[in-house]
Amino acid sequence: MKKLPHLFLFAILLGTCSLANAGEVTINLSAQGYANAQDVSTLTVEGITLTFSKADGSYSPKYYNTGNAVRIYGGNTLTVDAGSLDIIQITMGFQKSNSPSNSDFSVDCGSAIIGVTTTWTGNSSTVVFTNTASTGHWRLQTITVKTQASVPPTPEVTSITALRALEDGTKARLTFGRDNPGKIEYVHEGDVITAYVRDNGMAVSFKNFLPDDAGWHTHIGGALIGSVDGEYNLNNGMPEFTHVSTSIADSILCLDNWEMPAPLLISNLSDLTDETHRADYVAVEDVTIGTTDQGYYLESEGQTIALDNYFGMSDNLPDDLRGRTFNVAGILDASEDGNSSVLHYTQIDEIVPEIALGETLHSNLATIGSYDDRLVNVTIDRHLVTNTWNTLCLPFDIFCFSDIVSSAKLAEFTGYNAGDNSLEFTSVKDLQGGVPYLVFPVEDVDEIAVQGANIKSGLSPIVFGTYEMVGIYEPTTLYAGDTSVLFLGENNTLYYPNVTNELKGFRAYFQTMDSQPANIFVDGVMTNITTATIDGESSDGPIYNIGGQMVCTSKGKLPKGVYVKSGKKMVIR
């Protein structure tokens, strides 16, 4: 008999060290080798530990052959412990004459059906039963314990920052409040609905959240309020939260039109390599775009990041990207291998350059050529004189010209009448780039400024009959004695060049081989532009023929021809 405690102690130690597996364990207390009237304290069988305690009772629990049971006296407790497993059911068999009743039975968790066979159900790794009677006892003969693998409690987080701190593959309940809503910044409608959501801290991509629930909307600019259960994963570096349906959560709602999302402005491309910004709606400014065999990329100050059209935007990048800079917004994702970042662009805006042109600058053609077919904000130093006709040719369109330039009247060369050698012009509303015009401003103009002009480097001369009206963008030399050229000069007069000089830029001149004076009509009314004359001629002094012989001192006595007066050529028609 003295060896029994040692053998019992060995059995306890062996049972304590064994690994428990989920399942069902039945313990027959008559088969544990107890002696009659032996005190019973702790017993471990297949990972299930029973602890009998005197607690508040007058007697300690004992095993008796009478009834082959452990007697649990008033005030005693029985603790059932499954270690790392969760107990989901305990069935206890009592001797019929000594079983618990509602008046003397207590348990610290779960619920029980009490009787000769008492069944407890719940979910706990430890359950404590108490005999609350002051006298009498229960006679416990068998006990069956059902267990399952312990399920860790679902983490409950109230921010995306806390969500992203969880381990990959963690199921969690995410709750948004009004002070920290989940703002929907962009939505991708594909086989899987993905909403990119940001709260006050970080962002995550939501996958297939309640697609059939009227409370869930894939609405850009909406705000998520409430709770939802899901699984957090880091998919090749991209943080994702995928919906897991439960009967407890899924109370999340989307408040429409909370506020339209504004991208997070990133000052340096190197910051976009930081995993912190994955799933964020971001923007970068003043960057260039380049191409490789793999596609587009952004570049700034030696830093690069891949750029793609994952969302299928309709924006078409220009074929020639050289010299262009852009502001770009989009969702930051990870590359397929997860080793780098890629920006799924949602908007690309070319930065409109500011350029300055001038009527006396010989660099206009080079500047215009470098910005051909590009939008620019342009300022042109071009002086237009009030209440007289001016010629004008610009390298871009201007719609509603009079609204932009001093309420000026604009007229386009539209015909030629050989009968009276008249040039016909018609008033127009819009100015086309490269086309020469006559302009009549009501006040002096010193510059023409247009925002968002589309540069056209090409010129479009207009030809009718024997006259061609030619526009110019920079100073152009007109040679003395060239009777094929007429330009509009001072005193509202068409002149042949008498001396070699430069016609300033953004003007126009006429080329013709017709020797007859021309009249100019606008909308069928003759203008006050006078007949062509020699530029700078005088009425006094000797006149020579081209052979150097003096012929007279008054051009009125001369027949038609070319002469020299005061060292300058003159033409008599």
C-alpha positions in Angstrom: 0.0 0.0 0.0 2.9 2.4 0.6 4.0 2.0 -3.0 0.7 3.2 -4.5 1.4 6.9 -4.0 4.7 6.6 -5.9 3.1 4.7 -8.8 0.3 7.3 -8.8 2.8 10.1 -8.9 4.6 8.5 -11.9 1.3 8.2 -13.7 0.6 11.9 -13.1 4.0 13.0 -14.4 3.7 10.8 -17.5 0.2 12.1 -18.3 1.3 15.7 -17.8 4.2 15.4 -20.3 2.1 13.7 -23.0 1.0 15.8 -26.0 -2.8 16.3 -26.2 -4.7 15.8 -29.4 -8.2 17.1 -30.1 -10.9 14.4 -29.8 -12.7 12.6 -27.0 -11.3 11.1 -23.7 -13.3 8.9 -21.3 -12.0 8.4 -17.8 -13.4 5.6 -15.6 -12.5 6.5 -12.1 -12.9 2.9 -10.8 -10.0 1.9 -13.1 -7.4 4.4 -11.8 -6.1 2.1 -9.0 -7.4 4.0 -6.1 -7.6 2.4 -2.7 -10.9 2.5 -0.7 -11.3 5.8 1.1 -8.2 7.3 -0.6 -8.0 11.0 -0.9 -8.2 12.1 -4.6 -6.5 15.3 -5.9 -5.2 15.3 -9.4 -5.5 12.8 -12.3 -4.2 13.2 -15.9 -5.3 10.9 -18.7 -4.4 11.6 -22.4 -3.9 15.3 -21.8 -7.1 15.8 -19.7 -6.3 16.8 -16.1 -9.0 16.4 -13.4 -8.3 18.3 -10.2 -10.5 17.5 -7.1 -10.3 20.1 -4.4 -11.7 20.4 -0.8 -12.1 24.1 -1.4 -14.8 25.3 1.0 -16.0 21.9 2.0 -15.5 20.1 5.4 -14.1 16.9 3.7 -11.7 16.3 0.9 -12.9 14.4 -2.1 -12.3 10.5 -1.7 -12.6 7.4 -3.7 -14.8 4.6 -2.2 -15.4 1.1 -3.5 -19.1 1.6 -2.5 -20.4 2.8 -5.7 -16.9 2.7 -7.3 -16.9 6.5 -7.4 -15.2 9.7 -6.3 -17.3 11.4 -3.7 -17.5 15.2 -4.2 -18.7 16.7 -0.9 -20.5 20.0 -0.3 -18.1 22.9 -1.0 -15.8 20.7 -3.1 -14.8 21.6 -6.7 -13.8 19.6 -9.8 -11.6 21.4 -12.3 -11.3 19.9 -15.8 -8.3 21.2 -17.8 -7.5 20.4 -21.5 -4.3 22.4 -21.7 -3.9 24.0 -25.1 -7.2 22.5 -26.4 -10.7 23.9 -26.1 -13.3 21.8 -24.2 -16.6 21.8 -26.0 -18.5 19.1 -24.1 -18.2 17.2 -20.8 -20.4 14.3 -19.9 -20.4 13.1 -16.3 -21.9 9.8 -15.1 -23.1 9.7 -11.4 -24.4 7.0 -9.1 -28.2 7.3 -9.4 -28.8 7.9 -5.7 -26.0 10.5 -5.4 -26.2 12.8 -8.4 -26.3 16.6 -8.6 -29.5 18.7 -8.8 -30.2 22.2 -9.8 -30.1 23.3 -6.2 -26.5 22.1 -5.5 -24.8 22.5 -8.9 -22.7 25.4 -10.2 -20.3 25.8 -13.1 -18.1 28.8 -14.0 -18.8 28.9 -17.7 -20.9 27.3 -20.4 -24.2 25.6 -19.6 -25.3 22.2 -18.3 -28.2 19.7 -18.3 -28.1 18.3 -14.7 -29.0 14.8 -13.7 -27.6 11.2 -13.3 -25.9 12.0 -16.6 -24.9 15.6 -16.5 -23.9 17.2 -19.8 -22.0 20.5 -20.0 -21.4 22.4 -23.3 -19.4 25.5 -24.0 -15.9 26.5 -25.2 -13.1 26.8 -22.7 -9.8 25.2 -22.0 -10.7 25.0 -18.2 -14.1 24.2 -16.6 -14.8 24.4 -12.8 -17.8 22.5 -11.2 -18.8 23.2 -7.6 -21.1 21.3 -5.2 -22.8 24.2 -3.5 -24.7 22.0 -0.9 -23.7 22.2 2.8 -24.2 18.5 3.3 -24.3 15.3 1.2 -22.2 14.4 -1.8 -22.1 13.4 -5.4 -20.7 10.1 -6.5 -18.8 10.6 -9.9 -18.1 7.3 -11.7 -17.1 8.4 -15.3 -16.3 11.5 -17.1 -16.0 12.0 -21.0 -14.3 15.2 -22.3 -14.6 16.3 -26.0 -12.0 18.8 -27.2 -11.0 20.7 -30.3 -8.0 22.6 -31.4 -7.9 25.9 -29.7 -8.9 28.7 -32.0 -7.1 32.0 -31.2 -9.4 34.9 -30.6 -10.1 37.0 -33.7 -8.0 40.3 -33.4 -10.2 43.3 -33.5 -8.6 46.4 -35.0 -9.9 49.9 -35.5 -7.5 51.2 -38.1 -5.7 50.0 -41.3 -2.4 50.8 -39.6 -3.2 48.2 -36.9 -4.5 45.8 -39.5 -1.2 46.0 -41.5 0.7 45.3 -38.3 -0.8 41.8 -38.2 0.9 38.7 -39.5 0.3 37.6 -43.1 -2.8 35.3 -43.2 -4.4 36.6 -40.0 -8.2 36.7 -39.8 -9.4 39.9 -38.1 -12.4 42.2 -37.5 -11.8 45.7 -38.8 -14.0 48.5 -37.5 -14.2 52.0 -38.9 -15.7 54.9 -37.0 -16.8 58.3 -38.1 -13.6 59.8 -36.8 -11.6 57.3 -38.8 -13.6 56.2 -41.8 -12.3 54.0 -44.5 -12.3 56.3 -47.5 -12.6 54.6 -50.9 -10.0 56.2 -53.1 -10.3 54.1 -56.2 -12.1 51.0 -57.5 -11.1 48.3 -59.9 -14.1 46.5 -61.4 -12.8 43.1 -62.6 -13.4 39.4 -61.8 -12.7 40.4 -58.3 -13.9 43.8 -57.1 -11.1 45.7 -55.5 -11.5 48.9 -53.6 -8.4 50.8 -52.5 -9.3 52.2 -49.0 -7.4 54.6 -46.8 -8.2 55.8 -43.3 -6.3 58.5 -41.4 -3.2 56.4 -41.3 -2.6 53.9 -44.1 -4.2 52.1 -47.1 -5.2 48.6 -48.0 -6.9 46.9 -51.0 -10.3 45.4 -50.1 -11.3 42.3 -52.0 -14.9 41.3 -52.8 -16.5 42.9 -49.7 -20.2 42.1 -49.5 -20.8 42.4 -53.3 -24.5 41.5 -52.8 -25.2 43.7 -49.8 -27.0 46.9 -50.6 -25.0 48.6 -47.9 -21.7 48.0 -49.7 -20.9 50.2 -52.7 -17.9 50.4 -54.9 -18.2 54.1 -54.9 -15.2 56.3 -55.2 -15.4 59.1 -52.7 -17.5 57.0 -50.3 -16.6 56.3 -46.7 -16.8 52.9 -44.9 -18.4 52.9 -41.4 -18.8 49.8 -39.2 -17.3 46.4 -38.8 -16.4 43.6 -41.3 -14.5 40.3 -40.9 -11.8 39.4 -43.3 -8.3 37.9 -43.7 -5.3 40.1 -44.0 -2.6 39.0 -46.5 0.5 40.5 -47.9 0.3 39.4 -51.5 3.8 39.9 -53.0 4.2 43.0 -51.0 0.6 44.4 -51.6 -1.5 44.6 -48.5 -4.9 43.0 -49.0 -8.0 42.4 -46.8 -10.3 39.7 -48.2 -13.9 39.4 -46.9 -14.8 36.4 -44.7 -18.5 36.2 -44.1 -19.6 35.8 -40.5 -23.0 36.1 -38.8 -21.6 38.5 -36.2 -19.8 41.3 -38.2 -20.6 42.5 -41.7 -22.3 45.6 -40.4 -20.2 47.8 -42.6 -21.9 50.6 -44.6 -20.7 52.9 -47.3 -21.7 56.6 -46.9 -21.8 58.1 -50.4 -20.2 61.4 -51.3 -18.2 61.7 -48.1 -15.5 63.6 -49.9 -13.8 63.1 -53.2 -10.4 61.6 -52.7 -7.2 63.7 -53.0 -4.0 61.8 -53.7 -1.2 61.8 -51.2 1.5 64.1 -52.7 4.9 62.4 -52.8 7.9 64.7 -53.1 10.5 62.2 -54.1 10.1 59.0 -56.2 12.4 57.2 -53.8 9.6 57.4 -51.2 7.4 55.3 -53.4 9.8 52.3 -52.9 8.7 52.3 -49.3 6.2 49.5 -48.6 4.3 51.9 -46.3 2.7 53.6 -49.3 1.5 50.3 -51.0 -2.2 50.5 -51.9 -2.1 54.3 -51.4 -3.6 56.8 -53.9 -0.5 59.0 -54.6 0.6 61.8 -56.8 4.1 62.9 -58.1 4.8 66.2 -59.8 7.2 67.4 -62.4 8.5 64.0 -63.5 9.5 62.7 -66.9 8.2 59.5 -68.6 10.5 57.1 -70.4 10.1 53.8 -72.1 11.9 50.4 -72.1 11.0 47.1 -73.7 9.0 46.3 -70.5 6.9 49.5 -70.8 6.8 53.0 -69.3 8.6 54.3 -66.2 8.6 57.6 -64.2 11.9 59.3 -63.6 13.0 62.2 -61.4 16.4 63.2 -60.0 17.9 59.8 -60.9 15.1 57.8 -59.3 12.7 55.6 -61.4 9.6 53.6 -60.8 7.5 51.5 -63.2 4.3 52.9 -64.7 1.5 50.9 -66.1 -2.2 51.2 -67.3 -3.6 48.5 -65.0 -6.9 50.3 -64.8 -7.3 50.6 -68.6 -7.4 54.4 -68.7 -8.1 56.0 -72.1 -5.3 58.6 -71.7 -2.8 58.2 -74.6 0.7 59.3 -74.0 2.4 61.2 -76.8 4.7 59.3 -79.0 7.5 61.7 -78.5 8.1 62.0 -74.7 11.4 64.0 -75.0 11.5 67.3 -73.1 8.0 66.8 -71.6 7.2 66.7 -67.9 4.1 65.4 -66.2 2.1 65.3 -63.0 0.9 61.7 -62.4 -1.5 60.2 -59.9 -2.4 56.5 -59.3 -2.5 53.6 -57.0 0.9 52.3 -55.8 1.2 48.5 -56.1 4.0 46.0 -55.9 5.6 44.4 -59.0 4.7 40.8 -59.8 7.7 39.5 -57.9 7.1 41.9 -55.0 10.6 43.2 -55.1 9.8 46.7 -56.4 6.9 49.1 -56.8 4.7 50.0 -59.8 2.3 52.9 -60.2 -1.1 52.0 -61.7 -1.8 55.5 -63.1 -5.3 57.0 -62.9 -4.4 60.4 -64.3 -1.6 61.9 -66.3 -1.4 65.6 -66.9 1.3 67.1 -69.0 2.8 70.2 -67.4 2.2 73.1 -69.8 5.4 74.9 -70.5 5.7 78.7 -70.3 7.3 80.2 -73.5 8.0 83.7 -74.6 8.2 84.8 -78.2 9.0 88.3 -79.6 8.6 90.1 -82.9 12.3 91.1 -82.9 13.7 87.6 -81.8 15.5 85.5 -84.3 15.0 82.4 -82.1 11.3 82.2 -82.6 11.4 79.4 -85.2 13.6 77.2 -83.0 11.4 77.7 -80.0 8.2 77.1 -82.0 9.7 74.0 -83.6 10.7 72.5 -80.3 7.2 72.8 -79.0 5.4 71.8 -82.2 2.0 70.1 -81.5 2.3 70.7 -77.8 0.2 72.7 -75.4 2.0 75.8 -74.0 1.2 79.0 -72.1 2.6 81.5 -74.5 3.3 85.2 -74.4 4.2 87.0 -77.7 5.7 90.5 -77.7 3.8 91.8 -80.7 2.8 95.5 -81.1 -0.5 96.2 -82.9 -1.3 99.8 -83.7 -4.8 101.0 -82.9 -7.3 102.2 -85.6 -5.3 101.0 -88.5 -4.8 97.7 -90.3 -2.0 95.4 -89.2 -0.9 92.1 -90.5 -0.7 89.1 -88.1 0.3 85.5 -88.2 0.5 83.4 -85.0 1.7 79.8 -84.4 -1.5 78.6 -82.7 -5.3 78.9 -83.0 -7.3 81.6 -81.1 -11.0 81.0 -80.9 -13.1 84.2 -80.6 -10.1 86.3 -81.4 -11.7 89.6 -80.5 -12.3 88.3 -76.9 -8.6 87.7 -76.5 -7.1 90.6 -78.4 -8.5 94.0 -77.7 -11.9 93.5 -79.5 -9.9 93.6 -82.7 -11.5 92.9 -86.1 -9.9 90.0 -87.9 -10.0 89.5 -91.7 -8.8 86.6 -93.8 -7.6 86.8 -97.5 -10.5 85.1 -99.4 -10.2 86.2 -103.1 -8.8 88.3 -105.9 -10.6 90.3 -108.6 -8.4 90.7 -111.7 -10.8 93.2 -113.2 -9.8 96.0 -110.8 -6.8 94.3 -109.3 -8.5 94.1 -105.9 -7.6 91.8 -102.9 -10.7 90.6 -101.1 -10.8 89.9 -97.3 -13.6 88.5 -95.2 -14.1 89.0 -91.5 -13.7 85.9 -89.4 -14.2 85.0 -85.8 -11.4 82.6 -85.2 -7.7 82.8 -86.0 -6.0 79.6 -87.3 -2.3 79.0 -86.5 0.1 79.6 -89.5 -2.5 81.6 -91.5 -1.9 85.3 -92.3 -4.6 87.9 -91.4 -5.4 91.6 -91.4 -6.2 92.9 -87.9 -7.8 96.2 -86.9 -7.5 96.7 -83.1 -9.5 99.4 -81.3 -6.6 100.0 -78.9 -2.9 99.5 -78.9 -1.7 96.0 -78.1 1.8 95.3 -76.8 1.6 91.5 -76.3 -0.7 88.6 -77.0 -0.9 86.0 -74.2 -2.8 82.7 -74.5 -3.0 79.8 -71.9 -3.1 76.3 -73.3 -2.2 77.1 -76.9 -1.5 74.2 -79.2 1.7 75.2 -81.1 1.7 74.8 -84.9 5.1 75.3 -86.5 3.9 75.1 -90.0 2.9 78.2 -92.1 -0.1 78.3 -94.4 0.2 81.0 -97.1 -2.9 82.0 -99.0 -2.9 82.4 -102.8 -5.5 84.0 -105.0 -4.8 85.1 -108.5 -1.3 86.7 -108.8 -1.0 87.4 -105.1 0.2 85.2 -102.2 -0.1 86.3 -98.6 2.7 84.9 -96.5 3.0 84.8 -92.7 6.3 85.0 -90.8 7.2 84.0 -87.2 10.5 85.9 -86.9 12.2 88.9 -88.5 12.6 88.4 -92.3 14.8 90.4 -94.7 13.1 92.2 -97.5 15.6 93.3 -100.1 15.8 96.8 -101.7 14.3 96.9 -105.2 12.4 93.6 -104.9 9.2 94.5 -106.7 7.7 91.1 -106.1 7.2 92.0 -102.4 4.7 94.2 -100.8 4.4 94.9 -97.1 2.0 96.9 -95.0 3.8 99.8 -93.4 3.2 103.2 -91.9 0.3 105.4 -92.9 -1.7 102.3 -93.7 0.2 101.9 -97.0 1.4 98.9 -99.0 5.1 99.4 -99.9 7.7 97.9 -102.1 11.0 97.7 -100.2 13.2 100.7 -101.3 16.0 99.7 -98.9 17.0 96.3 -97.5 15.4 96.0 -94.1 13.8 93.4 -91.8 10.1 92.9 -91.5 9.4 92.1 -87.8 8.0 88.7 -86.8 4.4 87.6 -86.5 3.4 89.6 -89.5 2.7 88.9 -93.2 3.6 90.3 -96.6 2.4 89.8 -100.2 4.3 88.3 -103.0 3.2 89.2 -106.6 4.5 89.8 -110.1 1.6 92.1 -110.9 2.8 95.7 -111.6 -0.7 97.3 -111.1 -1.6 99.0 -107.9 -3.9 96.8 -105.8 -7.0 97.9 -103.8 -8.0 96.0 -100.7 -11.6 95.3 -99.7 -12.9 93.8 -96.4 -16.4 92.4 -96.5 -16.9 94.2 -99.9 -15.9 97.6 -98.6 -12.7 99.3 -99.8 -10.3 99.8 -96.9 -8.2 102.9 -96.3 -5.0 101.0 -97.2 -3.4 103.1 -100.0 -2.1 102.0 -103.3 1.4 100.5 -103.3 4.3 103.0 -103.3 8.1 103.0 -103.0 9.2 102.8 -99.4 10.9 106.0 -98.4 10.9 107.9 -101.8 11.2 111.7 -102.0 9.9 114.2 -104.7 13.2 116.1 -105.2 16.6 115.2 -106.7 18.0 113.7 -109.9 16.7 110.4 -111.1 18.9 107.9 -113.0 18.1 104.9 -115.1 19.7 101.6 -114.2 22.5 102.4 -116.7 23.5 105.4 -114.5 22.3 108.1 -116.8 20.3 110.9 -115.2 16.9 111.1 -117.0 15.1 113.8 -115.0 14.3 115.2 -111.5 10.6 114.3 -111.4 9.2 110.8 -111.6 6.0 112.2 -113.2 7.9 112.6 -116.4 9.2 109.0 -116.5 7.9 106.0 -118.3 7.4 102.8 -116.5 10.6 101.1 -115.4 13.2 100.8 -112.7 15.2 103.9 -111.7 17.7 105.0 -109.1 17.1 108.1 -106.9 19.3 109.2 -104.0 21.2 105.9 -104.3 18.0 103.8 -104.0 16.0 101.9 -106.6 12.5 103.0 -107.4 9.8 101.5 -109.6 7.4 103.4 -111.9 4.4 101.4 -112.8 
